Amino acid sequence: MNVAEKSRKPRIGFLFIGSRRFKPLGEGTASGTYVDRVGRETDAITRELSGALEIVNPGDVYDAADMDRAIRIFSEKKVDCILALFHSWAEDNIWVRFLRDADISIPLIYYYPSKESIPFEDCEDENDLIEFLASGGLVGMLVGSGSIVKMGRNAKVLVGTPKQRRDDIIRHATLCKIRSLLRTSRFGVMPAYNEIMWNTYFDPYQLFNFGPEITFIPYDELAAVSDAIPQDAVLAWKNELKAKYPMDGVIAEEKFDASVRYSMGLQKVMESYDLDAMTLNDVDMRLFEKIGLRPGFYPDAINKNLSILCPEADLGIALAMYYLKLLTGKQINTVEPFYIDDSRNLFCGGHAGPNDYNYPESDKYVKISFDARFAKTKYKYAGAPLAWLRIPPGEKTMVHMSQGDGEIKVVAGRVECIDGPHRINGYSHSEFRPIGCDMQEFFTKILSIGTTQHFVVVPGDYIDDLRDLSELCGFSFYGL
């Protein structure tokens, strides 16, 4: 998928319902007709949201024909969600028509725009009476809320003035956009599963149910694509890396070239298949037998396309990374918690293989080092270098996704990433401390939920976003 589609504004449909009975009223009054007055409410909401959202407004809805037209337009324009409200008392049968006929896969925001003030004291004057009728949206909202439940629909409910709820509507519409993008995304797996970690793997049909298509890619293709990269291009990127990051020891140029070449090959494969995410099964020794190493660098072009690369054929962690990339645009790193150091009240976690380091905050935390785990093996480029990252310090959201017990689990908590020296040779890593609970409680919860070994960390606090996104997608959310 191209980056323009990923970066577009969320597309929201306006379903604003008025009353047929009141529509003819108010001609000649000081504040205009009923239609004029509810139209001003539509305009006020449009002004609040138009800068951040792409609005699809079929016009205020008064009857069955209006509703049928609105449903058709929402479908044609492929809206990410629908913002529904009642301007006043309104006919429930028109609303039920929407609940019955509209695409139930489109998320619904059910919003009551409360008034900052009411411009009348009594209804003795006709102008004030019409204003009273145009201000009675709470009645319609209350009636309509029962129909949502009876028709088996779900909705995000918001109450408040347009200014008060502006950010909430934009935030939820953004999550709905991410949900929509999943349905047109493509994930690649290279190339298969491995018996040493069955619990880590995802049933592809579970992904098909809500989102991305999956392509399986052989190692032979990575080898062929990488071997075709011109040596000048390999040397150019190698020299950029050497100029930017310090070397941790002496590294053979042949091995450096190979690691750069096959890392570039990963990007080329992603481009050729138009992949938004790829998970490299680097736990499979066939990779090392075929190309002689584990690629050690993370091409920044992957980030520029808002795509991701992750290890060990784990589609769950690929999904978590992709969600977070679309949501935040930030650097996302894969970690396996290795051990708890009780004396320092922290745990250490990290992962081998390519792990993103391209964002400015990581610049001083990267060294070019050798792959210590495979340095003494028989493989052709044993010990080939990698970008050895100490994940930058600060508050992170730590996230896990996996499949189990008929559900897709999302597990998330906040951790503090600790500053310090590089400690675990051959693994991008850091040390962490839970926020909001102690170490024993943190891992007791994780072990009790039942996860896999893989988590990702992203700078900032995105717990609420992940909780709401999980609800939109039908996932089970577990907060730590």
C-alpha positions, 0 to 999 in steps of 0.5 A: 500500500502506498504511503499516501493512503496510509497517511490520508485523513480519516474519512468520516460519514455524517449521519445527522437526522432531523424531523420531518414533522418540524421541517416546514416550521419557522418560516418568517421567524427571527432565527430562521426555519427549523432547517436553518437552525439544525443546519447551523448545528451541522455547520458548527460540527463541520468547522470543528472537524474539517481540518483533521478529518475528510468529511462525507456529508450527504446532507441532513436526513429527514426521510427514508429516501434521504437515509437510503441516499446516505447509506449509498454514499457512505458505501461508495466513499468507503468511510472509515466510520459514521458520526450519527446524531439526532438534531431534535426529536425524530422518527425512530423508523428512519433510524432503524432503517439505517441500523437494518440496512447499512453495512454493519462493519462500519464503526458507529460514533453515536454523538449527542452535541450538547448546547453551550447555552440555550437562547430562550427562557420560555416558548411563548414566542414562535421563534423561541418555540422553534428554537426549543424544537430544534434543541431537543436532540437529547430526546431523539438520542435517547430513543435511538439508543434503545434501537442500537441495542435492540438491533444488535449494533455497537457504538462509541458513545460521546456526549458534549459540545463540539469543542469538548468532544472534537479531539475524542471524535478525531481520535476514534476516527483515526483508530477506525481508519487504522482498522480500515487500512488493515483490510487492504494491507499485505503481510509477508512471511519468510518463509515458514513456521518452526517447531521450536516455538509453535505457540508463537504462530498465528492461524492465517485465517484469523488474520483473514477475518479482519484484515491483511492478506498473507504472502509466503516468500521463499529464502531463494527469492531473498537470495536472488534479489539481494545478489542482484543489488549492485556493489556500488549501492551496497558500498554507498549504504555501508559507508553511510553506516560507518560514517554515522555509527561507531564500530565495536571492534574490527569487522571483516569487510566481506561480512559487512558487505554481505549483511548490508546486501541482504538487509537491502534485499529485505527491503527490495522483497517488500517493495516487489510484493507491495508488503506493509509488514514482513516477518523474517523467520531468522530462527530457521537455520535454512536462512543461514544455510542459504545466505550465510547470515542473519541480516543485521540492518533495518532500511529506513525506507521501510519506515518512510512507507509506514511499514514494518519488519520483524523477526521469527515469522510472528504475525502477532507481533507484526500486527502489533508493530503495524498497528503502532506504526500507523497510529504513532509513526514512531520507532518501534522495537521488538523485545523478548524479556530475558531475565529479571534483575531483582537487585536493580528492580528491572528486567532486561529484554531485546531481540537479535536481527534487524531492529529499527534504529533510524529515528534521531533519538537512537543516533547515540545508542547505536554501534556496529557490532558482530552477531555474537551468537553466530560468530563461531558457527560454520556459516559463510558469513558467521558473525556478520555485523548488525546495528547494535542498539541500546533502545533509547530511554523514556516511557514506553508502551509495551505491547503483545499480540497473539492468538489463543483460546479462540481470541486474539489477545492484546496485552499492554502496559507502561514501562520505563526504559532505563538509560545505560551501556550496551550489555547484551552482545549481538542483541538490540536490547535495553533494561526496563521497569514497570510503571504502575505496578511492581515487577512481580505483579507485572510478570505474574499478570503476563504469565497468567494471561498466557502470551508468547515471548515477543513484545514491542515497545514504542515511546509514549503512552498508548494504552487507551488507544490500544484498548479502543482499537481492540474493541473496534477489531473484536480483540480481547484487551488485557491491561497490565 
